[in-house]
Amino acid sequence: MKKIGFLGMGLMGSRMAKNLAVKGFTVHGWNRTPARVTELAGAGVIAAATPRALAAEVDAFCTCVSDPAALREVALGPDGLLAGAKKGQLFIDFSTVSGELTQQLETEFGARGVDFAEAPVTGSKNGAEKGTLVIMTGCTPQTFARCQPIFGAVGEKAIHCGPVGAATQVKLAGNVLIAAMLQGLSEGMLLTAKAGVDVRKLLEVIAASGFRSPYFDFKGKAILERDFTTHFSIDLMHKDLGLFLDSAAAQQVPTPTAASLRETYNLARAAGKGDLDIGAVITAFEVLAGTRIV
């Protein structure tokens, strides 16, 4: 399995595709904006005209797109992957979408003789750049084994969560935790600053305490430096919180924290900050509080 297709050249996908090419795979790429693929020509990525044409050329194809609508079009649209798929191929979806959609893809592609794995990732663009992503996988054990060469090229750990649908649920739950940690840190920093206390002392105590976390180190430093360069955008977190809440409603599980968090992302998006990193959510609260953390 040497010829790999990769569809979706955003912050994550472009770096994952480059790692596959650098590590010995022949990579065919596609993106709605073709220039994103052209930028990777130097790494050896070969541009494909359509998802259908790409599927006809490769042994396996991977997707990493922004939302369920984009994945549905790329996979099942008139010129999508399914139209060009062949028996014996492997389809890995690295996007974060809904469990219902991933299960539909398993059914549709399985009928064509294509093995399917959902594989949402965590580690942000830095992990994608370094090939150190953590991959959550939902698929059969046999498909999980088939995925290992690709997983090894883009990540440092792949966790088999269960059948298709399981990994998406784990990823969405993880993103709620990330959002809650970041919001708690940000609100604590804002109140500390408003009270006239050096925010760096709060971060020092956190780093020395039982509730320390590398995530607090990373995001705390970024907030202090007003560095909101996008690793994971506000728009995408808002999307994932919505998917989590949809799943919670279907399962009849009360999730008031997640609902509250989504409202904070609604506030930030209404302030025109949707394309910034999730750390920039606090800037909308700074306006309401009439102060800045630094």
C-alpha positions in Angstrom: 0.0 0.0 0.0 2.2 2.8 -1.3 -0.1 5.1 -3.2 -2.2 7.3 -0.9 -4.8 9.9 -1.6 -5.2 12.8 0.8 -8.2 15.2 0.6 -8.4 18.4 2.6 -5.3 20.6 2.9 -6.1 22.8 5.8 -4.0 23.4 8.9 -3.9 19.7 9.8 -4.4 18.0 6.4 -1.6 19.8 4.6 0.9 18.8 7.3 -0.3 15.2 7.4 -0.1 14.8 3.6 3.4 16.2 3.7 4.5 13.7 6.3 3.1 10.8 4.2 5.0 12.1 1.2 8.3 12.6 3.1 8.0 9.2 4.7 7.9 7.3 1.4 4.3 7.2 0.2 3.3 8.4 -3.2 0.7 11.0 -2.3 -2.1 12.3 -4.6 -3.8 15.3 -3.1 -7.1 17.2 -3.6 -8.5 20.4 -2.1 -11.4 22.6 -2.9 -8.9 25.4 -3.3 -6.3 23.8 -5.7 -3.5 26.2 -4.8 -3.3 24.4 -1.4 -2.2 21.2 -3.2 0.1 23.1 -5.5 2.0 24.4 -2.5 2.9 20.9 -1.6 4.3 20.0 -5.0 7.8 20.4 -3.6 7.2 17.7 -1.1 6.1 15.4 -3.9 2.3 15.6 -3.6 0.6 15.1 -6.9 -2.6 17.1 -7.6 -5.8 15.4 -8.5 -8.6 17.1 -10.5 -11.5 15.6 -8.4 -12.0 13.2 -5.5 -13.3 10.6 -8.0 -10.2 10.8 -10.1 -8.0 10.6 -7.0 -9.8 7.4 -5.8 -9.1 5.8 -9.1 -5.4 6.2 -8.7 -4.6 5.1 -5.2 -4.6 2.1 -2.8 -6.0 4.1 0.1 -7.5 7.6 0.6 -7.7 9.8 3.6 -9.9 12.8 4.3 -9.4 15.7 6.7 -12.1 18.3 6.1 -13.9 20.9 8.2 -17.4 19.6 8.8 -20.0 16.9 8.0 -21.3 18.8 4.9 -17.8 19.0 3.4 -17.1 15.3 4.1 -20.4 14.2 2.7 -19.7 16.1 -0.6 -16.2 14.8 -0.9 -17.1 11.2 -0.1 -20.6 10.8 -1.6 -21.1 13.7 -4.0 -21.5 13.1 -7.8 -17.8 13.4 -8.3 -16.8 12.1 -4.9 -14.7 9.3 -3.7 -17.4 6.6 -3.8 -17.8 7.2 -7.5 -14.2 6.2 -8.1 -13.7 3.7 -5.3 -12.6 0.1 -6.0 -12.9 -3.1 -4.0 -9.9 -3.7 -1.7 -9.2 0.0 -1.0 -8.9 1.6 2.4 -10.7 4.8 3.5 -9.5 6.7 6.6 -11.4 9.8 7.7 -9.3 12.1 10.0 -12.1 14.7 10.2 -14.2 15.4 13.3 -17.8 14.9 12.2 -20.8 13.0 13.6 -21.0 9.3 14.5 -24.1 9.0 12.2 -22.1 10.2 9.2 -19.1 7.9 9.8 -21.5 4.9 10.2 -23.1 5.9 6.9 -19.7 6.0 5.2 -18.8 2.6 6.6 -22.0 1.2 5.1 -21.8 2.9 1.7 -18.1 2.2 1.1 -18.4 -1.3 2.7 -20.9 -2.2 0.0 -18.2 -1.3 -2.6 -15.7 -3.5 -0.8 -13.7 -0.6 0.7 -12.6 -0.9 4.4 -13.4 2.2 6.4 -11.9 3.7 9.6 -12.9 6.9 11.4 -9.7 8.4 12.9 -10.2 11.9 14.4 -6.9 13.3 15.8 -5.7 15.5 18.6 -2.4 17.4 18.8 -3.2 20.6 16.8 -1.1 21.8 13.9 2.2 21.3 15.8 1.5 17.6 16.2 0.5 17.4 12.6 3.8 19.1 11.6 5.9 16.7 13.7 3.9 13.6 13.0 3.1 13.2 16.7 -0.7 13.2 16.6 -2.8 11.0 18.9 -5.3 9.1 16.7 -8.6 7.8 17.9 -9.9 5.0 15.7 -13.3 3.4 15.2 -13.3 0.4 12.9 -12.9 -3.4 12.8 -9.7 -4.9 14.3 -8.8 -6.0 10.8 -9.1 -2.5 9.4 -7.2 -1.1 12.3 -4.3 -3.4 11.4 -4.4 -2.2 7.8 -4.2 1.4 8.9 -1.0 1.1 10.9 1.5 2.2 8.1 -0.5 5.4 7.6 -1.1 6.0 11.2 2.6 5.6 11.9 3.5 8.2 9.4 1.2 10.9 10.8 1.0 10.1 14.5 2.8 8.7 17.6 -0.1 6.8 19.1 -3.3 5.2 17.7 -6.0 4.1 20.1 -8.7 1.7 18.9 -11.9 2.9 20.6 -14.3 0.3 19.2 -16.5 0.1 16.1 -17.2 3.0 13.8 -18.8 5.8 15.7 -16.9 5.2 19.0 -13.8 7.3 18.1 -16.0 10.3 17.1 -17.7 10.2 20.4 -14.4 10.0 22.3 -13.0 12.9 20.2 -16.0 15.1 20.8 -15.9 14.4 24.6 -12.2 15.3 24.6 -12.9 18.6 22.9 -15.5 19.5 25.5 -12.8 18.9 28.1 -10.3 21.1 26.2 -12.9 23.9 26.0 -13.7 23.6 29.7 -10.0 23.7 30.7 -9.3 26.7 28.6 -12.4 28.6 29.7 -11.6 28.0 33.4 -8.0 29.1 32.9 -9.0 32.2 30.9 -11.6 33.3 33.4 -9.3 32.8 36.3 -6.6 34.9 34.5 -9.1 37.6 33.7 -10.4 37.9 37.3 -6.9 37.8 38.7 -5.9 40.7 36.4 -9.0 42.7 37.2 -8.3 42.3 40.9 -4.8 43.8 40.4 -2.9 40.6 41.0 0.0 39.6 38.7 -1.4 36.9 36.4 2.0 35.2 36.2 1.7 34.3 39.8 -1.5 32.4 39.1 0.3 30.5 36.3 3.2 29.8 38.6 0.9 28.3 41.2 -0.9 26.2 38.6 2.4 24.8 37.4 3.4 23.8 40.9 0.0 22.3 41.8 -1.9 19.0 41.5 -4.0 20.6 38.8 -1.1 21.5 36.5 -1.3 20.5 32.9 0.9 21.0 29.8 -2.2 22.5 28.2 -2.3 25.2 30.8 1.4 26.0 30.2 0.8 26.2 26.4 -2.3 28.3 26.4 -1.4 30.4 29.4 1.8 31.5 27.7 0.0 32.2 24.5 -2.6 34.3 26.3 0.1 36.3 28.1 1.8 37.0 24.8 -1.5 37.8 23.0 -0.5 35.1 20.5 -3.8 33.9 19.0 -2.2 32.3 15.9 -4.6 29.5 15.0 -3.9 26.0 16.1 -7.6 25.1 16.5 -10.1 27.7 15.4 -13.0 29.1 17.4 -15.3 28.2 14.4 -14.2 24.5 14.5 -14.6 24.2 18.3 -18.0 25.7 18.0 -18.9 23.1 15.4 -17.6 20.3 17.6 -19.5 21.5 20.6 -22.6 21.5 18.5 -22.0 17.9 17.4 -21.4 16.9 21.0 -24.7 18.5 22.0 -26.5 16.8 19.2 -25.2 13.5 20.4 -26.2 14.3 24.0 -29.7 15.1 22.9 -30.0 11.9 21.0 -28.7 9.9 24.0 -30.8 11.9 26.5 -27.7 12.9 28.5 -27.8 16.3 30.2 -24.7 18.3 29.4 -25.1 21.8 30.8 -21.4 22.6 30.8 -21.1 21.9 27.1 -24.1 24.0 26.4 -22.7 26.9 28.3 -19.3 26.5 26.6 -21.0 26.7 23.2 -22.5 30.0 24.1 -19.1 31.4 24.9 -18.0 30.4 21.4 -21.2 32.0 20.0 -20.1 35.2 21.7 -16.6 35.1 20.3 -18.0 34.3 16.8 -20.4 37.2 17.0 -17.4 39.4 17.8 -15.8 38.4 14.5 -13.2 36.1 16.0 -14.2 32.8 14.4 -11.0 32.2 12.5 -8.7 32.9 15.5 -7.4 30.3 17.8 -9.7 29.1 20.6 -7.5 31.0 23.1 -8.9 34.2 21.7 -12.3 33.5 23.2 -11.3 35.3 26.3 -10.9 38.6 24.3 -14.7 38.8 24.0 -14.9 38.6 27.8 -12.2 41.2 28.3 -14.5 43.6 26.5 -17.4 42.8 28.8 -15.2 43.1 31.9 -13.6 46.4 30.7 -10.0 45.1 31.2 -7.3 43.0 29.6 -5.4 40.1 31.1 -2.2 41.9 30.0 
